[in-house]
């Protein structure tokens, strides 16, 4: 199925393609941030979409207090949430305080993660179209915005048009055990392997790729495993996900390589603050790594 030509038909002639939509998204926005507030237009503008479980209030606050506390940069950060009735009053208060939540009415559940990702792509294209690059990241990861921007500046114009980059998984297949959290039935997906896909914890796409993804979603059968689903959609529109080691970094690399773009997984604000201190004091850490006296760096 040639999604690229159908996309061109839609954009150039303003017509819907003659295909049946098989992945409807009948959910309503509960909270909708109407636009981004980039400081300067015409330059690199980075939108960061943090995928967060509704109940992870502390994780979102940890990000706001550490790596997400950015000012004076062309960076916008919003949090993608689903819905749980019992927790909505607390979400309401959070939104009143911060104004940075995008939320729809689908239930907060693991197999609805692809709905959350679709929501993020769609909001980005419709309400933050001036973003040149879009990063998806889980709420238990520390993102180095400086390193992400440095990486973007190394890319050429051609690369940007097809940009989908992160930690690549190739030749992996669906879990068939009904007891697995990641179970996918043969009826949902009959093949033994997934198309190449990027780990869902963190990845980046260009504005051009995001637009194509949003067009394709309604025509690609829904699967709840969000990273695999994005890989399927990417194949449909002719995008090849690219591997970059620095998009998936274990915590120990904090001590050896400050150019990594993300570190994970962390559980609380103290973990995030520790990462921030290490990166801030990296030169000193490098000089005295493994010397016990240098532990004071992490207690500042």
Phi and psi in degrees as GROMACS dihedral restraints (atoms count N, CA, C in turn):
[ dihedral_restraints ]
;  ai    aj    ak    al  type     phi  dphi    fc
    3     4     5     6     1   -89.3    20    10
    4     5     6     7     1    90.4    20    10
    6     7     8     9     1   -73.7    20    10
    7     8     9    10     1   -26.8    20    10
    9    10    11    12     1   -64.7    20    10
   10    11    12    13     1   -45.3    20    10
   12    13    14    15     1   -67.3    20    10
   13    14    15    16     1   -35.3    20    10
   15    16    17    18     1   -67.1    20    10
   16    17    18    19     1   -38.0    20    10
   18    19    20    21     1   -61.6    20    10
   19    20    21    22     1   -44.8    20    10
   21    22    23    24     1   -62.4    20    10
   22    23    24    25     1   -39.2    20    10
   24    25    26    27     1   -60.7    20    10
   25    26    27    28     1   -44.6    20    10
   27    28    29    30     1   -62.5    20    10
   28    29    30    31     1   -47.0    20    10
   30    31    32    33     1   -71.2    20    10
   31    32    33    34     1   -39.2    20    10
   33    34    35    36     1   -83.5    20    10
   34    35    36    37     1   -30.4    20    10
   36    37    38    39     1  -119.8    20    10
   37    38    39    40     1    -0.2    20    10
   39    40    41    42     1    64.4    20    10
   40    41    42    43     1    28.8    20    10
   42    43    44    45     1  -115.3    20    10
   43    44    45    46     1   149.6    20    10
   45    46    47    48     1   -80.0    20    10
   46    47    48    49     1   138.7    20    10
   48    49    50    51     1   -68.6    20    10
   49    50    51    52     1   156.4    20    10
   51    52    53    54     1   -83.8    20    10
   52    53    54    55     1    60.5    20    10
   54    55    56    57     1  -129.2    20    10
   55    56    57    58     1   148.4    20    10
   57    58    59    60     1   -82.2    20    10
   58    59    60    61     1   131.8    20    10
   60    61    62    63     1   -74.4    20    10
   61    62    63    64     1   127.3    20    10
   63    64    65    66     1  -117.7    20    10
   64    65    66    67     1    -0.4    20    10
   66    67    68    69     1  -133.3    20    10
   67    68    69    70     1    76.4    20    10
   69    70    71    72     1   -73.5    20    10
   70    71    72    73     1   154.8    20    10
   72    73    74    75     1  -128.2    20    10
   73    74    75    76     1    77.4    20    10
   75    76    77    78     1   -87.2    20    10
   76    77    78    79     1    35.1    20    10
   78    79    80    81     1  -102.4    20    10
   79    80    81    82     1   154.5    20    10
   81    82    83    84     1  -107.1    20    10
   82    83    84    85     1   146.8    20    10
   84    85    86    87     1   -68.6    20    10
   85    86    87    88     1   132.2    20    10
   87    88    89    90     1   -91.4    20    10
   88    89    90    91     1   -45.0    20    10
   90    91    92    93     1  -129.4    20    10
   91    92    93    94     1   132.5    20    10
   93    94    95    96     1  -136.5    20    10
   94    95    96    97     1   117.2    20    10
   96    97    98    99     1   -86.0    20    10
   97    98    99   100     1   119.9    20    10
   99   100   101   102     1   -90.5    20    10
  100   101   102   103     1    80.7    20    10
  102   103   104   105     1   105.2    20    10
  103   104   105   106     1   164.8    20    10
  105   106   107   108     1  -108.3    20    10
  106   107   108   109     1   161.4    20    10
  108   109   110   111     1  -122.6    20    10
  109   110   111   112     1    66.2    20    10
  111   112   113   114     1   -75.8    20    10
  112   113   114   115     1   145.4    20    10
  114   115   116   117     1   -76.1    20    10
  115   116   117   118     1   -35.5    20    10
  117   118   119   120     1  -137.7    20    10
  118   119   120   121     1   132.6    20    10
  120   121   122   123     1   -90.4    20    10
  121   122   123   124     1   158.8    20    10
  123   124   125   126     1    83.5    20    10
  124   125   126   127     1     3.8    20    10
  126   127   128   129     1  -120.9    20    10
  127   128   129   130     1  -173.7    20    10
  129   130   131   132     1   -63.6    20    10
  130   131   132   133     1   124.4    20    10
  132   133   134   135     1  -125.2    20    10
  133   134   135   136     1   123.3    20    10
  135   136   137   138     1  -112.1    20    10
  136   137   138   139     1   122.9    20    10
  138   139   140   141     1  -105.6    20    10
  139   140   141   142     1   126.1    20    10
  141   142   143   144     1  -112.0    20    10
  142   143   144   145     1   120.3    20    10
  144   145   146   147     1  -106.6    20    10
  145   146   147   148     1   110.0    20    10
  147   148   149   150     1   -92.2    20    10
  148   149   150   151     1   114.3    20    10
  150   151   152   153     1   -80.4    20    10
  151   152   153   154     1   121.9    20    10
  153   154   155   156     1  -139.1    20    10
  154   155   156   157     1   136.4    20    10
  156   157   158   159     1   -69.0    20    10
  157   158   159   160     1   146.2    20    10
  159   160   161   162     1   -53.6    20    10
  160   161   162   163     1   -41.6    20    10
  162   163   164   165     1   -77.9    20    10
  163   164   165   166     1    -4.3    20    10
  165   166   167   168     1   -85.8    20    10
  166   167   168   169     1    54.9    20    10
  168   169   170   171     1   -60.9    20    10
  169   170   171   172     1   -41.8    20    10
  171   172   173   174     1   -67.6    20    10
  172   173   174   175     1   -35.6    20    10
  174   175   176   177     1   -64.6    20    10
  175   176   177   178     1   -42.8    20    10
  177   178   179   180     1   -65.5    20    10
  178   179   180   181     1   -40.5    20    10
  180   181   182   183     1   -64.9    20    10
  181   182   183   184     1   -35.7    20    10
  183   184   185   186     1   -63.6    20    10
  184   185   186   187     1   -41.3    20    10
  186   187   188   189     1   -65.8    20    10
  187   188   189   190     1   -44.4    20    10
  189   190   191   192     1   -60.2    20    10
  190   191   192   193     1   -31.3    20    10
  192   193   194   195     1   -86.5    20    10
  193   194   195   196     1   -12.8    20    10
  195   196   197   198     1  -124.3    20    10
  196   197   198   199     1  -106.6    20    10
  198   199   200   201     1   -67.8    20    10
  199   200   201   202     1   -21.6    20    10
  201   202   203   204     1   -86.2    20    10
  202   203   204   205     1     0.5    20    10
  204   205   206   207     1   -89.4    20    10
  205   206   207   208     1    80.3    20    10
  207   208   209   210     1  -117.8    20    10
  208   209   210   211     1   139.5    20    10
  210   211   212   213     1  -138.2    20    10
  211   212   213   214     1   150.7    20    10
  213   214   215   216     1    73.0    20    10
  214   215   216   217     1    14.4    20    10
  216   217   218   219     1  -121.6    20    10
  217   218   219   220     1   161.3    20    10
  219   220   221   222     1   -83.4    20    10
  220   221   222   223     1    60.6    20    10
  222   223   224   225     1  -132.0    20    10
  223   224   225   226     1   133.1    20    10
  225   226   227   228     1  -123.8    20    10
  226   227   228   229     1   134.1    20    10
  228   229   230   231     1  -124.9    20    10
  229   230   231   232     1   126.6    20    10
  231   232   233   234     1  -132.9    20    10
  232   233   234   235     1   161.3    20    10
  234   235   236   237     1  -114.9    20    10
  235   236   237   238     1   128.4    20    10
  237   238   239   240     1   -95.6    20    10
  238   239   240   241     1   119.8    20    10
  240   241   242   243     1  -127.2    20    10
  241   242   243   244     1   146.7    20    10
  243   244   245   246     1   -94.0    20    10
  244   245   246   247     1  -154.4    20    10
  246   247   248   249     1  -130.8    20    10
  247   248   249   250     1   135.7    20    10
  249   250   251   252     1  -138.5    20    10
  250   251   252   253     1   122.0    20    10
  252   253   254   255     1   -57.3    20    10
  253   254   255   256     1   -42.9    20    10
  255   256   257   258     1   -65.3    20    10
  256   257   258   259     1   -25.5    20    10
  258   259   260   261     1  -100.9    20    10
  259   260   261   262     1    -3.9    20    10
  261   262   263   264     1   -62.4    20    10
  262   263   264   265     1   -38.0    20    10
  264   265   266   267     1   -57.9    20    10
  265   266   267   268     1   -37.5    20    10
  267   268   269   270     1   -71.1    20    10
  268   269   270   271     1   -37.1    20    10
  270   271   272   273     1   -62.9    20    10
  271   272   273   274     1   -39.4    20    10
  273   274   275   276     1   -57.7    20    10
  274   275   276   277     1   -44.4    20    10
  276   277   278   279     1   -66.3    20    10
  277   278   279   280     1   -38.9    20    10
  279   280   281   282     1   -62.8    20    10
  280   281   282   283     1   -43.8    20    10
  282   283   284   285     1   -64.8    20    10
  283   284   285   286     1   -39.1    20    10
  285   286   287   288     1   -61.3    20    10
  286   287   288   289     1   -35.8    20    10
  288   289   290   291     1   -78.1    20    10
  289   290   291   292     1   -37.1    20    10
  291   292   293   294     1  -117.6    20    10
  292   293   294   295     1   -30.5    20    10
  294   295   296   297     1    64.6    20    10
  295   296   297   298     1    28.8    20    10
  297   298   299   300     1  -126.0    20    10
  298   299   300   301     1    28.1    20    10
  300   301   302   303     1  -111.0    20    10
  301   302   303   304     1   135.1    20    10
  303   304   305   306     1  -112.1    20    10
  304   305   306   307     1   121.4    20    10
  306   307   308   309     1  -138.6    20    10
  307   308   309   310     1   136.8    20    10
  309   310   311   312     1  -120.3    20    10
  310   311   312   313     1   174.6    20    10
  312   313   314   315     1   -87.9    20    10
  313   314   315   316     1     4.4    20    10
  315   316   317   318     1   -75.5    20    10
  316   317   318   319     1   152.2    20    10
  318   319   320   321     1   -67.4    20    10
  319   320   321   322     1   140.1    20    10
  321   322   323   324     1   -74.4    20    10
  322   323   324   325     1    99.0    20    10
  324   325   326   327     1  -149.9    20    10
  325   326   327   328     1   153.1    20    10
  327   328   329   330     1   -57.9    20    10
  328   329   330   331     1   -45.3    20    10
  330   331   332   333     1   -74.6    20    10
  331   332   333   334     1     2.4    20    10
  333   334   335   336     1  -100.7    20    10
  334   335   336   337     1    10.7    20    10
  336   337   338   339     1   -60.8    20    10
  337   338   339   340     1   -34.4    20    10
  339   340   341   342     1   -67.1    20    10
  340   341   342   343     1   -32.8    20    10
  342   343   344   345     1   -61.3    20    10
  343   344   345   346     1   -39.8    20    10
  345   346   347   348     1   -64.6    20    10
  346   347   348   349     1   -40.7    20    10
  348   349   350   351     1   -67.3    20    10
  349   350   351   352     1   -42.5    20    10
  351   352   353   354     1   -59.8    20    10
  352   353   354   355     1   -43.4    20    10
  354   355   356   357     1   -57.1    20    10
  355   356   357   358     1   -44.8    20    10
  357   358   359   360     1   -63.2    20    10
  358   359   360   361     1   -47.5    20    10
  360   361   362   363     1   -59.1    20    10
  361   362   363   364     1   -46.7    20    10
  363   364   365   366     1   -64.8    20    10
  364   365   366   367     1   -44.1    20    10
  366   367   368   369     1   -62.2    20    10
  367   368   369   370     1   -42.8    20    10
  369   370   371   372     1   -58.9    20    10
  370   371   372   373     1   -44.6    20    10
  372   373   374   375     1   -71.4    20    10
  373   374   375   376     1   -38.9    20    10
  375   376   377   378     1   -83.3    20    10
  376   377   378   379     1   -35.4    20    10
  378   379   380   381     1  -118.3    20    10
  379   380   381   382     1    -8.1    20    10
  381   382   383   384     1  -137.9    20    10
  382   383   384   385     1    48.7    20    10
  384   385   386   387     1   -67.2    20    10
  385   386   387   388     1   -16.3    20    10
  387   388   389   390     1   -79.8    20    10
  388   389   390   391     1    -5.5    20    10
  390   391   392   393     1   -69.6    20    10
  391   392   393   394     1   123.4    20    10
  393   394   395   396     1   -80.6    20    10
  394   395   396   397     1   -27.6    20    10
  396   397   398   399     1  -139.1    20    10
  397   398   399   400     1   145.9    20    10
  399   400   401   402     1  -129.5    20    10
  400   401   402   403     1   126.6    20    10
  402   403   404   405     1  -111.8    20    10
  403   404   405   406     1   130.7    20    10
  405   406   407   408     1  -100.9    20    10
  406   407   408   409     1   134.3    20    10
  408   409   410   411     1  -147.8    20    10
  409   410   411   412     1   141.5    20    10
  411   412   413   414     1   -74.5    20    10
  412   413   414   415     1   156.8    20    10
  414   415   416   417     1   -78.2    20    10
  415   416   417   418     1     1.2    20    10
  417   418   419   420     1  -107.1    20    10
  418   419   420   421     1    19.6    20    10
  420   421   422   423     1  -119.4    20    10
  421   422   423   424     1   148.3    20    10
  423   424   425   426     1  -101.4    20    10
  424   425   426   427     1   117.0    20    10
  426   427   428   429     1  -100.9    20    10
  427   428   429   430     1   128.0    20    10
  429   430   431   432     1   -88.2    20    10
  430   431   432   433     1    99.2    20    10
  432   433   434   435     1   -62.0    20    10
  433   434   435   436     1   -39.4    20    10
  435   436   437   438     1   -58.2    20    10
  436   437   438   439     1   -45.5    20    10
  438   439   440   441     1   -70.0    20    10
  439   440   441   442     1   -34.4    20    10
  441   442   443   444     1   -63.4    20    10
  442   443   444   445     1   -45.3    20    10
  444   445   446   447     1   -64.2    20    10
  445   446   447   448     1   -39.4    20    10
  447   448   449   450     1   -61.7    20    10
  448   449   450   451     1   -40.4    20    10
  450   451   452   453     1   -64.0    20    10
  451   452   453   454     1   -44.4    20    10
  453   454   455   456     1   -58.3    20    10
  454   455   456   457     1   -39.3    20    10
  456   457   458   459     1   -69.3    20    10
  457   458   459   460     1   -14.7    20    10
  459   460   461   462     1   -86.1    20    10
  460   461   462   463     1    -9.0    20    10
  462   463   464   465     1   -87.0    20    10
  463   464   465   466     1   146.2    20    10
  465   466   467   468     1   -89.6    20    10
  466   467   468   469     1   171.2    20    10
  468   469   470   471     1   -61.0    20    10
  469   470   471   472     1   -41.5    20    10
  471   472   473   474     1   -62.4    20    10
  472   473   474   475     1   -44.8    20    10
  474   475   476   477     1   -60.6    20    10
  475   476   477   478     1   -38.5    20    10
  477   478   479   480     1   -61.1    20    10
  478   479   480   481     1   -35.7    20    10
  480   481   482   483     1   -66.8    20    10
  481   482   483   484     1   -25.0    20    10
  483   484   485   486     1  -117.7    20    10
  484   485   486   487     1    21.5    20    10
  486   487   488   489     1   -77.2    20    10
  487   488   489   490     1   117.6    20    10
  489   490   491   492     1  -145.6    20    10
  490   491   492   493     1   105.5    20    10
  492   493   494   495     1  -135.7    20    10
  493   494   495   496     1   144.5    20    10
  495   496   497   498     1   176.4    20    10
  496   497   498   499     1  -149.7    20    10
  498   499   500   501     1   -94.5    20    10
  499   500   501   502     1   109.8    20    10
  501   502   503   504     1   -81.5    20    10
  502   503   504   505     1   135.7    20    10
  504   505   506   507     1  -114.1    20    10
  505   506   507   508     1   125.1    20    10
  507   508   509   510     1  -125.4    20    10
  508   509   510   511     1   147.5    20    10
  510   511   512   513     1    63.7    20    10
  511   512   513   514     1    25.0    20    10
  513   514   515   516     1   -97.2    20    10
  514   515   516   517     1   157.9    20    10
  516   517   518   519     1  -127.8    20    10
  517   518   519   520     1   170.3    20    10
  519   520   521   522     1   -70.8    20    10
  520   521   522   523     1   150.3    20    10
  522   523   524   525     1   -78.7    20    10
  523   524   525   526     1   129.1    20    10
  525   526   527   528     1  -104.6    20    10
  526   527   528   529     1    -5.9    20    10
  528   529   530   531     1   -74.9    20    10
  529   530   531   532     1   127.6    20    10
  531   532   533   534     1   -67.9    20    10
  532   533   534   535     1   -12.3    20    10
  534   535   536   537     1   -89.7    20    10
  535   536   537   538     1    -5.7    20    10
  537   538   539   540     1   -82.6    20    10
  538   539   540   541     1   142.8    20    10
  540   541   542   543     1   -59.3    20    10
  541   542   543   544     1   -28.2    20    10
  543   544   545   546     1  -104.0    20    10
  544   545   546   547     1    20.9    20    10
  546   547   548   549     1   -58.1    20    10
  547   548   549   550     1   131.3    20    10
  549   550   551   552     1  -131.3    20    10
  550   551   552   553     1   123.1    20    10
  552   553   554   555     1   -76.4    20    10
  553   554   555   556     1   156.8    20    10
  555   556   557   558     1   -60.2    20    10
  556   557   558   559     1   -26.8    20    10
  558   559   560   561     1   -68.8    20    10
  559   560   561   562     1   -36.5    20    10
  561   562   563   564     1   -71.7    20    10
  562   563   564   565     1   -41.3    20    10
  564   565   566   567     1  -149.6    20    10
  565   566   567   568     1   105.4    20    10
  567   568   569   570     1   -81.6    20    10
  568   569   570   571     1    -6.3    20    10
  570   571   572   573     1   -91.8    20    10
  571   572   573   574     1   159.4    20    10
  573   574   575   576     1   -83.9    20    10
  574   575   576   577     1   -21.4    20    10
  576   577   578   579     1  -131.4    20    10
  577   578   579   580     1   151.7    20    10
  579   580   581   582     1   -83.0    20    10
  580   581   582   583     1   154.5    20    10
  582   583   584   585     1   -61.4    20    10
  583   584   585   586     1   158.5    20    10
  585   586   587   588     1   -53.1    20    10
  586   587   588   589     1   135.8    20    10
  588   589   590   591     1  -143.0    20    10
  589   590   591   592     1   162.9    20    10
  591   592   593   594     1   -97.8    20    10
  592   593   594   595     1   142.3    20    10
  594   595   596   597     1   -54.4    20    10
  595   596   597   598     1   132.3    20    10
  597   598   599   600     1   -70.5    20    10
  598   599   600   601     1   -13.6    20    10
  600   601   602   603     1   -61.5    20    10
  601   602   603   604     1   -36.5    20    10
  603   604   605   606     1  -163.1    20    10
  604   605   606   607     1   133.0    20    10
  606   607   608   609     1  -161.0    20    10
  607   608   609   610     1   166.3    20    10
  609   610   611   612     1  -132.4    20    10
  610   611   612   613     1   142.5    20    10
  612   613   614   615     1  -131.8    20    10
  613   614   615   616     1   158.8    20    10
  615   616   617   618     1   -85.2    20    10
  616   617   618   619     1   165.5    20    10
  618   619   620   621     1   -58.0    20    10
  619   620   621   622     1   -40.7    20    10
  621   622   623   624     1   -63.2    20    10
  622   623   624   625     1   -42.6    20    10
  624   625   626   627     1   -67.4    20    10
  625   626   627   628     1   -41.1    20    10
  627   628   629   630     1   -57.9    20    10
  628   629   630   631     1   -41.8    20    10
  630   631   632   633     1   -61.7    20    10
  631   632   633   634     1   -42.8    20    10
  633   634   635   636     1   -65.5    20    10
  634   635   636   637     1   -38.8    20    10
  636   637   638   639     1   -61.8    20    10
  637   638   639   640     1   -45.2    20    10
  639   640   641   642     1   -62.2    20    10
  640   641   642   643     1   -38.2    20    10
  642   643   644   645     1   -63.4    20    10
  643   644   645   646     1   -41.5    20    10
  645   646   647   648     1   -77.7    20    10
  646   647   648   649     1   -28.9    20    10
  648   649   650   651     1   -47.3    20    10
  649   650   651   652     1   -47.6    20    10
  651   652   653   654     1   -63.6    20    10
  652   653   654   655     1   -15.9    20    10
  654   655   656   657     1  -107.5    20    10
  655   656   657   658     1     7.1    20    10
  657   658   659   660     1  -119.6    20    10
  658   659   660   661     1   123.0    20    10
  660   661   662   663     1   -53.1    20    10
  661   662   663   664     1   135.2    20    10
  663   664   665   666     1   -69.7    20    10
  664   665   666   667     1   135.6    20    10
  666   667   668   669     1  -134.7    20    10
  667   668   669   670     1   134.7    20    10
  669   670   671   672     1   -73.8    20    10
  670   671   672   673     1   -18.6    20    10
  672   673   674   675     1   -75.8    20    10
  673   674   675   676     1   101.4    20    10
  675   676   677   678     1   -66.0    20    10
  676   677   678   679     1   -39.8    20    10
  678   679   680   681     1   -68.2    20    10
  679   680   681   682     1   -41.4    20    10
  681   682   683   684     1   -64.5    20    10
  682   683   684   685     1   -39.9    20    10
  684   685   686   687     1   -62.8    20    10
  685   686   687   688     1   -42.6    20    10
  687   688   689   690     1   -62.5    20    10
  688   689   690   691     1   -35.9    20    10
  690   691   692   693     1   -63.6    20    10
  691   692   693   694     1   -38.9    20    10
  693   694   695   696     1   -64.3    20    10
  694   695   696   697     1   -47.0    20    10
  696   697   698   699     1   -63.1    20    10
  697   698   699   700     1   -40.9    20    10
  699   700   701   702     1   -58.9    20    10
  700   701   702   703     1   -42.6    20    10
  702   703   704   705     1   -62.5    20    10
  703   704   705   706     1   -38.9    20    10
  705   706   707   708     1   -61.8    20    10
  706   707   708   709     1   -31.8    20    10
  708   709   710   711     1  -102.9    20    10
  709   710   711   712     1    10.3    20    10
  711   712   713   714     1    76.8    20    10
  712   713   714   715     1    25.0    20    10
  714   715   716   717     1  -100.7    20    10
  715   716   717   718     1   130.8    20    10
  717   718   719   720     1  -101.7    20    10
  718   719   720   721     1   113.4    20    10
  720   721   722   723     1   -61.0    20    10
  721   722   723   724     1   139.2    20    10
  723   724   725   726     1  -110.1    20    10
  724   725   726   727     1   144.3    20    10
  726   727   728   729     1   -90.9    20    10
  727   728   729   730     1   138.1    20    10
  729   730   731   732     1  -143.4    20    10
  730   731   732   733     1   115.5    20    10
  732   733   734   735     1   -54.2    20    10
  733   734   735   736     1   -35.6    20    10
  735   736   737   738     1   -72.9    20    10
  736   737   738   739     1    -1.8    20    10
  738   739   740   741     1   -90.1    20    10
  739   740   741   742     1    -1.3    20    10
  741   742   743   744     1  -147.6    20    10
  742   743   744   745     1    97.2    20    10
  744   745   746   747     1  -122.8    20    10
  745   746   747   748     1   124.8    20    10
  747   748   749   750     1   -68.2    20    10
  748   749   750   751     1   155.6    20    10
  750   751   752   753     1   -57.3    20    10
  751   752   753   754     1   -30.7    20    10
  753   754   755   756     1   -64.4    20    10
  754   755   756   757     1   -20.5    20    10
  756   757   758   759     1   -70.0    20    10
  757   758   759   760     1   -12.2    20    10
  759   760   761   762     1   -53.9    20    10
  760   761   762   763     1   -34.0    20    10
  762   763   764   765     1   -86.8    20    10
  763   764   765   766     1    -9.5    20    10
  765   766   767   768     1  -125.2    20    10
  766   767   768   769     1   -21.7    20    10
  768   769   770   771     1  -147.9    20    10
  769   770   771   772     1   103.6    20    10
  771   772   773   774     1   -82.4    20    10
  772   773   774   775     1     4.3    20    10
  774   775   776   777     1   -91.4    20    10
  775   776   777   778     1    -3.7    20    10
  777   778   779   780     1   -61.6    20    10
  778   779   780   781     1   148.8    20    10
  780   781   782   783     1   -94.3    20    10
  781   782   783   784     1   -19.4    20    10
  783   784   785   786     1  -152.6    20    10
  784   785   786   787     1   146.1    20    10
  786   787   788   789     1  -130.5    20    10
  787   788   789   790     1   141.5    20    10
  789   790   791   792     1  -165.8    20    10
  790   791   792   793     1   168.5    20    10
  792   793   794   795     1  -109.9    20    10
  793   794   795   796     1   145.6    20    10
  795   796   797   798     1  -127.4    20    10
  796   797   798   799     1   156.1    20    10
  798   799   800   801     1  -110.8    20    10
  799   800   801   802     1   -23.1    20    10
  801   802   803   804     1  -151.2    20    10
  802   803   804   805     1   176.0    20    10
  804   805   806   807     1   -65.4    20    10
  805   806   807   808     1   -30.7    20    10
  807   808   809   810     1   -65.7    20    10
  808   809   810   811     1   -36.3    20    10
  810   811   812   813     1   -61.5    20    10
  811   812   813   814     1   -45.8    20    10
  813   814   815   816     1   -62.9    20    10
  814   815   816   817     1   -40.9    20    10
  816   817   818   819     1   -66.6    20    10
  817   818   819   820     1   -35.5    20    10
  819   820   821   822     1   -63.4    20    10
  820   821   822   823     1   -45.3    20    10
  822   823   824   825     1   -59.8    20    10
  823   824   825   826     1   -43.8    20    10
  825   826   827   828     1   -60.6    20    10
  826   827   828   829     1   -42.1    20    10
  828   829   830   831     1   -66.2    20    10
  829   830   831   832     1   -40.9    20    10
  831   832   833   834     1   -63.6    20    10
  832   833   834   835     1   -45.5    20    10
  834   835   836   837     1   -65.4    20    10
  835   836   837   838     1   -38.7    20    10
  837   838   839   840     1   -64.8    20    10
  838   839   840   841     1   -36.3    20    10
  840   841   842   843     1  -106.6    20    10
  841   842   843   844     1    28.9    20    10
  843   844   845   846     1   -58.3    20    10
  844   845   846   847     1   -42.1    20    10
  846   847   848   849     1   -59.4    20    10
  847   848   849   850     1   -41.2    20    10
  849   850   851   852     1   -68.9    20    10
  850   851   852   853     1   -38.7    20    10
  852   853   854   855     1   -62.3    20    10
  853   854   855   856     1   -42.6    20    10
  855   856   857   858     1   -62.1    20    10
  856   857   858   859     1   -37.8    20    10
  858   859   860   861     1   -70.0    20    10
  859   860   861   862     1   -30.8    20    10
  861   862   863   864     1  -126.4    20    10
  862   863   864   865     1    28.5    20    10
  864   865   866   867     1   -57.1    20    10
  865   866   867   868     1   139.4    20    10
  867   868   869   870     1    73.5    20    10
  868   869   870   871     1     3.8    20    10
  870   871   872   873     1   -97.2    20    10
  871   872   873   874     1   124.4    20    10
  873   874   875   876     1   -61.9    20    10
  874   875   876   877     1   -28.8    20    10
  876   877   878   879     1   -64.3    20    10
  877   878   879   880     1   -23.0    20    10
  879   880   881   882     1   -77.5    20    10
  880   881   882   883     1    -1.1    20    10
  882   883   884   885     1   -63.1    20    10
  883   884   885   886     1   -18.4    20    10
  885   886   887   888     1   -62.2    20    10
  886   887   888   889     1   -24.3    20    10
  888   889   890   891     1   -59.9    20    10
  889   890   891   892     1   -31.8    20    10
  891   892   893   894     1   -91.9    20    10
  892   893   894   895     1     2.6    20    10
  894   895   896   897     1  -112.1    20    10
  895   896   897   898     1     1.9    20    10
